[in-house]
Structures are given as C-alpha cells and as structure tokens.
Amino acid sequence: MMRWVLLSLSVLLVSQCAQAQAVDADADAKAAFIKVDPAAQQASGIEVQKLAAVAFTPSRAAYGVVLDPGPLIALRSQIVAAQVSRQLAEQSLARAKLLYRSSHNIAMAALQGAEAQYATANANELALTAKARTDWGAALSTLLVSGGPFIQSLSDGKASLIEAAVTGRHLDPPTSASGRVSGGARITLRLIGVASHVPSGLVGQGFYYAGPADLSSGLPLSLMLPEGSAQAGVAVPPKAILYLQGHKSVFREVAPSRFTMVQISNVLPMRQPGDASRYFVGKGLHSGDQVVVEGAGVLLSAAHAAPAPADTD
C-alpha cells in the first residue's frame, strides 16, 4: 500500500507531441510518459539497466544421447575384414586369369574357383556396406567404409558418438551444436550427418554428432542446434518484458525519472541448455537504451490507474 501511495503521488502522464519530442526525438508524438521521482523509484523497487548490443543466432532445442560405440566399431572391423578378403580374392582371380591365358597353365576349374571366391568376397563386402548404410545412415556409413580420424578416435576412446533428435519443422543440420551434460558442463559437437532413425518414442529428424571423450554410453544431453544466420539486437532480462494482449513490451527510461512503454518484436530466448536468463530483442530497442528490469509491473499498474489526457478537440 505504501508503495502505491508513493508512486501515485509522483506519477504524471505527459501526452503532448512537443513534450514527447523534447524527451526523445524518436518517440511517437502521442506517446504517454510516466514520471517517477527517484524516491518513489527506490520505494517501489524500480530498477533500470542499460542494454548491450548482441549478435544472436536462433537455435532449436534438441534431445541428445551418447551412443554405445561397440556395435559401430564391430561393424567397422567386419567391413575391414571383408575389404581385405575381397582384395585378396581379386588378386587371386587376376593371377588365375593370367595363368589360364598363358598356355592354360591352370585348369578351367581352378579359374572358376577363383572367380567364385571373388564373387563371394565381393558380395560379403557389399552386404556389409549396405548394412552400414541402413543402420547408420549415408554419412556415418561412408566413414565406416573408408575409415578416417573420427572412427579411429572412437575406437581409441578419444571421441564419442551422439545422436540428436529435433521435433517440429524441418531443420537443415548445423555443422556444429552445443550441449550440456546432466552435471552442467557444456560441450561442443561437430556434425557427422543425418541419422538413419531417431531415438525410440520420438518423431522428427535425427542427426549424428561427434562429441568429446569420456561421455558414458546412454548419457542424456540437452542440445541447442543453431538455425539460420546471426541477427543484431539487444539482450533483455526476462523480468523486463510485459505480455499485454498478445504483444510484448518494456518500459524504457527516455529521460531521468521518465518512462514510456515500448512495444518490442522478434523476441527469442537466448538460452543455452538449462539457461533462459536473457531474451534477444531484434526490434523496438537499441544498444544503450535504459529499460526497467525490476518493478515494471508497478509502472504498468500506475499507467492504468492514471487519468487519461484531456480531449483537446
């Protein structure tokens, strides 16, 4: 009650065009200002903060899980063995053909046996390659067939394989993503490619990412996947934002002890996994603006309670 009395005594609405332009040249000519003296601000718990410019890239939240690398490594070993068998069979067939064509130094049956061995080895390799593509998707199966640094790091325990699932509208997989493990530590992930499936019980898109070592298989992760390009704007604390009739607004201090309500748009949470401490605002505010971060509700009540300006017609 005391806060309301102090604030009510110090609230003045100013709605004339000349006064609006004197306070802020960019303000609407008919904007209403609320004047609150410093004593009333302190008594009402009103706090103001200067906004800083930020470059923000929108992100989508995703569910992640660390996969057991065992089946992948085992399949890689099978593929390597099949590749070696096919290469040996191919070399044996080439020798058999050469010998047969050189005055029939081997029998036709021996040549046919070499051809059969090569066909069997080749079919086995193709079957394993198809299995890799079906089980792990095109990108990861390519790494399984060709080998490479990631597969070697995974085998050596120096990397982890993470499956990410994102629901909702289509998302082109970003080349990098960020995550947070259950203990709170943040990690950076590198895209491998599109997954062949999504975790059980989820509907959407699946992606494979390479992660750091020492992540236990089955560990759940909270992930953020960047979407689109960076945008310029300001960072605003959640307490500063008012939700009115489907719109978002803040109180901006346009002169010492004078405040006006400003409608904002393109408002997005600037959260990392588990963190929603600020919002990105792309329109309506600028770097250096002073906005009310505590006590905005008090100003809103005062604005609603104040008498409307007299009709000048």
C-alpha positions in Angstrom: 0.0 0.0 0.0 2.8 2.4 0.9 4.5 1.7 -2.5 1.3 2.6 -4.3 0.8 5.8 -2.4 4.4 6.9 -3.0 4.2 6.0 -6.7 0.7 7.5 -7.2 1.9 10.9 -5.8 4.8 11.0 -8.2 3.1 9.8 -11.5 2.4 12.2 -14.2 1.3 11.3 -17.7 2.6 13.6 -20.5 1.0 13.0 -23.9 1.5 16.2 -25.9 3.6 16.0 -29.0 6.0 18.8 -28.1 6.8 17.1 -24.7 7.3 13.8 -26.4 9.8 15.2 -28.9 11.7 17.1 -26.1 12.3 13.8 -24.3 13.0 11.5 -27.2 13.1 12.6 -30.8 12.3 9.0 -31.9 9.3 8.6 -29.7 5.8 8.6 -31.1 4.2 12.1 -30.9 1.3 10.8 -28.9 3.3 8.6 -26.5 2.4 8.8 -22.8 5.2 9.2 -20.3 5.2 8.2 -16.6 7.2 10.4 -14.3 8.5 8.8 -11.1 10.9 10.7 -8.9 14.0 8.8 -7.5 12.5 8.5 -4.0 9.4 6.8 -5.4 11.5 4.5 -7.6 13.5 3.4 -4.6 10.4 2.8 -2.5 8.7 0.9 -5.3 11.8 -1.3 -6.1 12.1 0.1 -9.7 15.5 -0.7 -11.2 16.9 0.3 -14.6 19.5 -1.4 -16.7 21.4 -0.3 -19.8 21.0 -2.7 -22.7 24.0 -4.1 -24.6 24.2 -5.0 -28.3 24.4 -8.7 -29.1 24.7 -10.8 -32.2 22.4 -13.7 -31.8 21.8 -16.9 -33.8 18.4 -18.5 -33.2 18.6 -22.1 -32.0 16.4 -25.1 -31.7 16.3 -27.3 -28.6 17.1 -31.0 -29.2 17.3 -34.2 -27.3 20.7 -36.0 -27.4 22.0 -39.3 -26.2 25.5 -40.7 -26.2 25.5 -44.0 -28.2 27.4 -47.1 -27.4 30.3 -47.3 -29.9 30.6 -51.0 -29.6 28.3 -52.0 -32.5 29.8 -49.4 -34.7 33.4 -50.5 -34.0 32.4 -54.2 -34.5 30.8 -53.4 -37.9 33.9 -51.4 -38.9 36.1 -54.5 -38.1 33.8 -56.7 -40.2 34.0 -54.3 -43.1 37.8 -54.1 -42.9 38.0 -57.9 -42.9 35.6 -58.1 -45.9 37.7 -55.5 -47.8 40.8 -57.5 -47.2 39.2 -60.7 -48.3 37.8 -59.1 -51.4 41.2 -57.6 -52.3 42.9 -61.0 -51.8 40.3 -62.8 -53.9 40.6 -60.1 -56.6 44.4 -60.6 -56.7 44.0 -64.4 -56.8 41.5 -64.1 -59.6 43.8 -61.8 -61.6 46.7 -64.3 -61.2 44.4 -67.2 -62.2 43.2 -65.4 -65.4 46.8 -64.7 -66.3 47.9 -68.3 -65.8 45.0 -69.6 -67.7 45.6 -67.4 -70.6 49.3 -68.3 -70.7 49.1 -71.7 -72.4 46.5 -72.9 -69.9 48.9 -73.3 -67.0 45.9 -73.9 -64.7 42.8 -75.8 -65.3 39.4 -74.2 -66.0 38.1 -75.5 -62.7 40.8 -73.5 -60.8 39.9 -70.4 -62.7 36.2 -70.9 -61.9 37.1 -71.5 -58.3 39.0 -68.2 -58.1 36.0 -66.4 -59.8 33.6 -67.9 -57.2 35.9 -66.9 -54.3 36.0 -63.3 -55.6 32.2 -63.2 -56.2 31.6 -64.4 -52.6 34.1 -61.9 -51.1 32.7 -59.0 -53.1 29.1 -59.9 -52.2 30.0 -60.1 -48.5 31.6 -56.6 -48.6 28.6 -55.2 -50.5 26.3 -56.7 -47.9 28.2 -55.2 -45.0 28.3 -51.8 -46.8 24.5 -51.9 -47.3 24.0 -52.9 -43.6 26.2 -49.9 -42.6 24.1 -47.5 -44.7 20.8 -49.0 -43.4 21.8 -49.0 -39.7 23.8 -45.8 -39.6 22.8 -43.5 -42.5 24.8 -42.3 -45.5 27.3 -40.0 -43.8 28.3 -42.4 -41.0 28.4 -45.4 -43.2 30.8 -43.6 -45.5 33.1 -43.2 -42.6 32.7 -46.8 -41.6 33.7 -48.0 -45.1 36.6 -45.6 -45.6 37.8 -45.3 -42.0 39.3 -42.0 -41.1 40.2 -39.9 -38.0 36.8 -40.0 -36.3 36.4 -43.8 -36.5 39.9 -44.2 -35.2 39.3 -41.7 -32.3 36.1 -43.5 -31.5 37.9 -46.8 -31.4 40.6 -45.3 -29.2 38.1 -43.8 -26.7 39.1 -40.2 -27.7 35.7 -39.2 -29.1 32.1 -40.0 -28.6 29.1 -40.5 -31.0 26.0 -38.5 -30.1 22.6 -38.9 -31.7 20.4 -35.7 -31.7 16.7 -35.6 -32.3 14.8 -32.5 -33.1 11.0 -32.3 -33.5 8.8 -29.8 -35.3 9.5 -28.1 -38.6 12.4 -29.2 -40.9 15.9 -28.2 -39.9 19.0 -28.3 -42.0 21.5 -29.8 -39.7 24.0 -27.2 -38.4 27.7 -28.1 -38.8 28.2 -27.5 -35.0 26.0 -27.6 -31.9 26.3 -27.0 -28.2 25.2 -29.2 -25.4 25.1 -29.6 -21.6 25.5 -32.8 -19.8 23.5 -33.7 -16.7 26.2 -32.4 -14.4 26.1 -28.9 -16.1 29.3 -29.0 -18.1 29.0 -27.6 -21.6 30.3 -29.4 -24.7 30.7 -28.6 -28.4 29.7 -31.0 -31.1 30.7 -31.4 -34.7 28.2 -32.7 -37.3 28.7 -36.1 -38.9 25.5 -36.3 -40.9 21.8 -37.3 -40.9 20.9 -40.3 -38.8 19.0 -43.3 -40.1 16.5 -43.0 -37.3 15.5 -41.1 -34.2 15.5 -42.4 -30.6 12.6 -44.6 -29.7 9.4 -42.7 -28.8 10.4 -39.5 -30.7 9.1 -38.3 -34.1 11.2 -35.9 -36.1 14.7 -35.7 -37.5 17.9 -37.4 -36.3 21.5 -36.3 -36.7 24.8 -37.7 -35.7 27.4 -35.5 -34.0 31.0 -36.2 -32.8 31.5 -35.3 -29.2 34.3 -35.2 -26.7 35.7 -38.3 -25.0 34.7 -39.6 -21.5 31.0 -39.4 -22.1 29.2 -42.5 -20.8 27.1 -44.5 -23.2 23.4 -43.8 -22.7 24.1 -40.4 -21.1 21.2 -37.9 -22.0 22.1 -34.5 -23.2 20.3 -31.2 -23.7 21.4 -29.8 -27.0 21.0 -26.5 -28.9 21.2 -26.5 -32.7 21.8 -23.2 -34.4 19.1 -22.3 -37.0 19.7 -19.5 -39.5 22.3 -16.7 -39.5 23.3 -14.3 -36.8 21.0 -11.3 -36.1 21.8 -7.9 -34.5 19.8 -6.7 -31.5 20.0 -6.4 -27.7 19.8 -8.7 -24.7 16.9 -8.1 -22.3 16.3 -9.7 -18.9 13.0 -11.7 -18.7 11.7 -9.6 -15.8 11.7 -6.5 -18.1 9.2 -8.0 -20.6 5.5 -7.4 -20.2 2.9 -9.5 -22.0 -0.1 -7.5 -23.0 -2.9 -8.5 -25.3 -0.7 -10.7 -27.4 2.1 -8.2 -27.6 5.4 -7.9 -25.7 6.5 -4.5 -24.3 9.1 -3.0 -21.9 9.3 0.3 -20.0 12.1 2.4 -21.3 13.6 5.4 -19.5 13.6 8.2 -22.0 14.9 10.9 -19.6 15.8 11.0 -15.9 12.8 9.7 -14.0 10.6 9.5 -17.1 9.4 6.2 -18.6 7.4 5.1 -21.6 6.1 1.7 -22.7 7.7 0.4 -25.9 6.4 -2.5 -27.9 9.1 -5.0 -29.0 9.2 -7.8 -31.5 11.4 -10.6 -32.8 11.8 -11.7 -29.2 13.7 -15.0 -28.8 15.1 -16.8 -25.7 18.9 -16.6 -25.6 19.2 -19.9 -23.8 21.9 -22.4 -23.6 20.7 -25.7 -22.4 19.2 -25.2 -19.0 19.6 -21.4 -19.1 16.9 -18.8 -20.0 18.4 -15.8 -18.3 18.0 -13.3 -21.2 15.9 -12.7 -24.3 17.1 -11.4 -27.6 15.1 -8.4 -28.9 15.5 -7.6 -32.6 13.1 -4.7 -33.0 11.9 -1.9 -30.7 15.1 -1.3 -28.7 18.7 -0.3 -29.3 22.0 -0.6 -27.6 22.3 1.8 -24.7 18.6 2.1 -24.1 17.7 2.1 -20.4 14.9 -0.3 -19.5 13.1 -1.2 -16.3 14.2 -4.7 -15.2 12.6 -4.6 -11.7 9.2 -3.0 -10.9 7.8 -3.0 -14.5 4.5 -4.3 -13.1 4.3 -1.4 -10.7 4.7 1.1 -13.6 2.1 -0.8 -15.6 -0.4 -0.5 -12.7 0.3 3.2 -12.3 -0.2 3.7 -16.1 -3.6 2.0 -16.0 -4.6 3.9 -12.9 -3.6 7.3 -14.2 -6.3 9.6 -15.7 -6.4 9.9 -19.5 -5.2 13.1 -21.1 -7.9 15.8 -21.6 -9.5 15.9 -25.0 -8.1 18.9 -26.9 -10.8 19.0 -29.7 
